[in-house]
Amino acid sequence: MEIEHRPGRFEGRVGDQGCELEYRLEAGRVVFTHTGVPPALRGRGLAAKLVEAGLRWAQQQGLSVLPACSYVARHIERHPEWQPLLSKAR
């Protein structure tokens, strides 16, 4: 899956189905609000690929991260290398 970054979201397509990671920017941080993968595509690691792309982008931009989406929060818990990006203010 190739991932495209558009304002407010990262998107990927598999066939005719789309996956997304949505976010909003707030004063020096990115708030990841939603990760969506169609049921037929779940279990393939596509959400993880979207989150990794979003986290790399946040890191490159010098942004801290607030995981308002439970999937993003679990991903960061499982991958401690991303924990330094976590926003102190929740």
mmCIF file of the C-alpha atoms, coordinates in Angstrom:
data_MODEL
# 
_entry.id   MODEL 
# 
loop_
_atom_site.group_PDB 
_atom_site.id 
_atom_site.type_symbol 
_atom_site.label_atom_id 
_atom_site.label_alt_id 
_atom_site.label_comp_id 
_atom_site.label_asym_id 
_atom_site.label_entity_id 
_atom_site.label_seq_id 
_atom_site.pdbx_PDB_ins_code 
_atom_site.Cartn_x 
_atom_site.Cartn_y 
_atom_site.Cartn_z 
_atom_site.occupancy 
_atom_site.B_iso_or_equiv 
_atom_site.pdbx_formal_charge 
_atom_site.auth_seq_id 
_atom_site.auth_comp_id 
_atom_site.auth_asym_id 
_atom_site.auth_atom_id 
_atom_site.pdbx_PDB_model_num 
ATOM 1  C CA . MET A 1 1  ? 0.000   0.000  0.000  1.00 0.00 ? 1  MET A CA 1 
ATOM 2  C CA . GLU A 1 2  ? 1.346   3.392  -0.987 1.00 0.00 ? 2  GLU A CA 1 
ATOM 3  C CA . ILE A 1 3  ? 0.544   6.128  1.513  1.00 0.00 ? 3  ILE A CA 1 
ATOM 4  C CA . GLU A 1 4  ? -0.277  9.701  0.532  1.00 0.00 ? 4  GLU A CA 1 
ATOM 5  C CA . HIS A 1 5  ? -0.237  12.631 2.921  1.00 0.00 ? 5  HIS A CA 1 
ATOM 6  C CA . ARG A 1 6  ? -2.967  15.193 2.482  1.00 0.00 ? 6  ARG A CA 1 
ATOM 7  C CA . PRO A 1 7  ? -3.792  18.014 4.898  1.00 0.00 ? 7  PRO A CA 1 
ATOM 8  C CA . GLY A 1 8  ? -5.411  16.391 7.928  1.00 0.00 ? 8  GLY A CA 1 
ATOM 9  C CA . ARG A 1 9  ? -4.924  12.789 6.865  1.00 0.00 ? 9  ARG A CA 1 
ATOM 10 C CA . PHE A 1 10 ? -2.738  9.998  5.605  1.00 0.00 ? 10 PHE A CA 1 
ATOM 11 C CA . GLU A 1 11 ? -4.430  7.780  3.019  1.00 0.00 ? 11 GLU A CA 1 
ATOM 12 C CA . GLY A 1 12 ? -3.751  4.454  1.396  1.00 0.00 ? 12 GLY A CA 1 
ATOM 13 C CA . ARG A 1 13 ? -5.665  2.308  -1.059 1.00 0.00 ? 13 ARG A CA 1 
ATOM 14 C CA . VAL A 1 14 ? -5.845  -1.403 -1.623 1.00 0.00 ? 14 VAL A CA 1 
ATOM 15 C CA . GLY A 1 15 ? -7.815  -2.038 -4.760 1.00 0.00 ? 15 GLY A CA 1 
ATOM 16 C CA . ASP A 1 16 ? -10.934 0.092  -4.542 1.00 0.00 ? 16 ASP A CA 1 
ATOM 17 C CA . GLN A 1 17 ? -10.895 0.359  -0.733 1.00 0.00 ? 17 GLN A CA 1 
ATOM 18 C CA . GLY A 1 18 ? -9.364  3.207  1.227  1.00 0.00 ? 18 GLY A CA 1 
ATOM 19 C CA . CYS A 1 19 ? -7.670  3.353  4.615  1.00 0.00 ? 19 CYS A CA 1 
ATOM 20 C CA . GLU A 1 20 ? -6.967  6.513  6.585  1.00 0.00 ? 20 GLU A CA 1 
ATOM 21 C CA . LEU A 1 21 ? -5.260  8.070  9.571  1.00 0.00 ? 21 LEU A CA 1 
ATOM 22 C CA . GLU A 1 22 ? -6.831  11.419 10.424 1.00 0.00 ? 22 GLU A CA 1 
ATOM 23 C CA . TYR A 1 23 ? -5.252  14.183 12.476 1.00 0.00 ? 23 TYR A CA 1 
ATOM 24 C CA . ARG A 1 24 ? -5.478  17.806 13.469 1.00 0.00 ? 24 ARG A CA 1 
ATOM 25 C CA . LEU A 1 25 ? -2.717  20.232 14.377 1.00 0.00 ? 25 LEU A CA 1 
ATOM 26 C CA . GLU A 1 26 ? -2.706  22.092 17.690 1.00 0.00 ? 26 GLU A CA 1 
ATOM 27 C CA . ALA A 1 27 ? 0.046   24.439 18.907 1.00 0.00 ? 27 ALA A CA 1 
ATOM 28 C CA . GLY A 1 28 ? 3.168   22.403 18.206 1.00 0.00 ? 28 GLY A CA 1 
ATOM 29 C CA . ARG A 1 29 ? 1.566   18.993 18.297 1.00 0.00 ? 29 ARG A CA 1 
ATOM 30 C CA . VAL A 1 30 ? -0.392  16.622 16.124 1.00 0.00 ? 30 VAL A CA 1 
ATOM 31 C CA . VAL A 1 31 ? -3.515  14.966 17.500 1.00 0.00 ? 31 VAL A CA 1 
ATOM 32 C CA . PHE A 1 32 ? -4.195  11.652 15.769 1.00 0.00 ? 32 PHE A CA 1 
ATOM 33 C CA . THR A 1 33 ? -7.983  11.304 15.929 1.00 0.00 ? 33 THR A CA 1 
ATOM 34 C CA . HIS A 1 34 ? -8.978  8.284  13.867 1.00 0.00 ? 34 HIS A CA 1 
ATOM 35 C CA . THR A 1 35 ? -7.552  5.248  12.105 1.00 0.00 ? 35 THR A CA 1 
ATOM 36 C CA . GLY A 1 36 ? -9.837  3.483  9.658  1.00 0.00 ? 36 GLY A CA 1 
ATOM 37 C CA . VAL A 1 37 ? -9.353  0.249  7.748  1.00 0.00 ? 37 VAL A CA 1 
ATOM 38 C CA . PRO A 1 38 ? -12.279 -1.527 6.044  1.00 0.00 ? 38 PRO A CA 1 
ATOM 39 C CA . PRO A 1 39 ? -13.197 -4.880 7.653  1.00 0.00 ? 39 PRO A CA 1 
ATOM 40 C CA . ALA A 1 40 ? -12.115 -6.843 4.571  1.00 0.00 ? 40 ALA A CA 1 
ATOM 41 C CA . LEU A 1 41 ? -8.577  -5.421 4.867  1.00 0.00 ? 41 LEU A CA 1 
ATOM 42 C CA . ARG A 1 42 ? -8.044  -5.792 8.611  1.00 0.00 ? 42 ARG A CA 1 
ATOM 43 C CA . GLY A 1 43 ? -5.274  -8.004 9.930  1.00 0.00 ? 43 GLY A CA 1 
ATOM 44 C CA . ARG A 1 44 ? -2.789  -7.049 7.212  1.00 0.00 ? 44 ARG A CA 1 
ATOM 45 C CA . GLY A 1 45 ? -0.871  -4.415 9.169  1.00 0.00 ? 45 GLY A CA 1 
ATOM 46 C CA . LEU A 1 46 ? -2.257  -1.546 7.100  1.00 0.00 ? 46 LEU A CA 1 
ATOM 47 C CA . ALA A 1 47 ? -3.252  0.579  10.101 1.00 0.00 ? 47 ALA A CA 1 
ATOM 48 C CA . ALA A 1 48 ? 0.252   0.135  11.509 1.00 0.00 ? 48 ALA A CA 1 
ATOM 49 C CA . LYS A 1 49 ? 1.740   1.349  8.220  1.00 0.00 ? 49 LYS A CA 1 
ATOM 50 C CA . LEU A 1 50 ? -0.441  4.455  8.318  1.00 0.00 ? 50 LEU A CA 1 
ATOM 51 C CA . VAL A 1 51 ? 0.478   5.174  11.936 1.00 0.00 ? 51 VAL A CA 1 
ATOM 52 C CA . GLU A 1 52 ? 4.190   4.694  11.249 1.00 0.00 ? 52 GLU A CA 1 
ATOM 53 C CA . ALA A 1 53 ? 3.944   7.155  8.343  1.00 0.00 ? 53 ALA A CA 1 
ATOM 54 C CA . GLY A 1 54 ? 2.141   9.661  10.568 1.00 0.00 ? 54 GLY A CA 1 
ATOM 55 C CA . LEU A 1 55 ? 4.663   9.298  13.382 1.00 0.00 ? 55 LEU A CA 1 
ATOM 56 C CA . ARG A 1 56 ? 7.634   9.687  11.018 1.00 0.00 ? 56 ARG A CA 1 
ATOM 57 C CA . TRP A 1 57 ? 6.042   12.830 9.609  1.00 0.00 ? 57 TRP A CA 1 
ATOM 58 C CA . ALA A 1 58 ? 5.411   14.242 13.110 1.00 0.00 ? 58 ALA A CA 1 
ATOM 59 C CA . GLN A 1 59 ? 9.012   13.539 14.052 1.00 0.00 ? 59 GLN A CA 1 
ATOM 60 C CA . GLN A 1 60 ? 10.328  15.238 10.896 1.00 0.00 ? 60 GLN A CA 1 
ATOM 61 C CA . GLN A 1 61 ? 8.131   18.271 11.605 1.00 0.00 ? 61 GLN A CA 1 
ATOM 62 C CA . GLY A 1 62 ? 9.308   18.504 15.226 1.00 0.00 ? 62 GLY A CA 1 
ATOM 63 C CA . LEU A 1 63 ? 5.779   17.940 16.533 1.00 0.00 ? 63 LEU A CA 1 
ATOM 64 C CA . SER A 1 64 ? 4.781   16.147 19.695 1.00 0.00 ? 64 SER A CA 1 
ATOM 65 C CA . VAL A 1 65 ? 1.989   13.582 19.439 1.00 0.00 ? 65 VAL A CA 1 
ATOM 66 C CA . LEU A 1 66 ? -1.323  13.252 21.248 1.00 0.00 ? 66 LEU A CA 1 
ATOM 67 C CA . PRO A 1 67 ? -2.916  9.875  20.417 1.00 0.00 ? 67 PRO A CA 1 
ATOM 68 C CA . ALA A 1 68 ? -6.656  10.577 20.709 1.00 0.00 ? 68 ALA A CA 1 
ATOM 69 C CA . CYS A 1 69 ? -7.239  7.399  18.668 1.00 0.00 ? 69 CYS A CA 1 
ATOM 70 C CA . SER A 1 70 ? -6.980  4.202  20.718 1.00 0.00 ? 70 SER A CA 1 
ATOM 71 C CA . TYR A 1 71 ? -5.200  2.345  17.904 1.00 0.00 ? 71 TYR A CA 1 
ATOM 72 C CA . VAL A 1 72 ? -2.475  4.998  17.742 1.00 0.00 ? 72 VAL A CA 1 
ATOM 73 C CA . ALA A 1 73 ? -2.091  4.916  21.542 1.00 0.00 ? 73 ALA A CA 1 
ATOM 74 C CA . ARG A 1 74 ? -1.687  1.104  21.517 1.00 0.00 ? 74 ARG A CA 1 
ATOM 75 C CA . HIS A 1 75 ? 0.777   1.287  18.632 1.00 0.00 ? 75 HIS A CA 1 
ATOM 76 C CA . ILE A 1 76 ? 2.963   3.743  20.538 1.00 0.00 ? 76 ILE A CA 1 
ATOM 77 C CA . GLU A 1 77 ? 2.757   1.569  23.682 1.00 0.00 ? 77 GLU A CA 1 
ATOM 78 C CA . ARG A 1 78 ? 3.956   -1.437 21.652 1.00 0.00 ? 78 ARG A CA 1 
ATOM 79 C CA . HIS A 1 79 ? 6.750   0.543  19.970 1.00 0.00 ? 79 HIS A CA 1 
ATOM 80 C CA . PRO A 1 80 ? 8.628   2.420  22.691 1.00 0.00 ? 80 PRO A CA 1 
ATOM 81 C CA . GLU A 1 81 ? 10.869  4.145  20.155 1.00 0.00 ? 81 GLU A CA 1 
ATOM 82 C CA . TRP A 1 82 ? 7.922   6.501  19.492 1.00 0.00 ? 82 TRP A CA 1 
ATOM 83 C CA . GLN A 1 83 ? 7.183   7.296  23.147 1.00 0.00 ? 83 GLN A CA 1 
ATOM 84 C CA . PRO A 1 84 ? 9.531   10.331 23.250 1.00 0.00 ? 84 PRO A CA 1 
ATOM 85 C CA . LEU A 1 85 ? 7.137   12.045 20.813 1.00 0.00 ? 85 LEU A CA 1 
ATOM 86 C CA . LEU A 1 86 ? 4.201   11.842 23.226 1.00 0.00 ? 86 LEU A CA 1 
ATOM 87 C CA . SER A 1 87 ? 2.748   15.183 24.237 1.00 0.00 ? 87 SER A CA 1 
ATOM 88 C CA . LYS A 1 88 ? 3.082   15.876 27.958 1.00 0.00 ? 88 LYS A CA 1 
ATOM 89 C CA . ALA A 1 89 ? -0.324  17.588 28.076 1.00 0.00 ? 89 ALA A CA 1 
ATOM 90 C CA . ARG A 1 90 ? -3.175  15.171 27.529 1.00 0.00 ? 90 ARG A CA 1 
# 
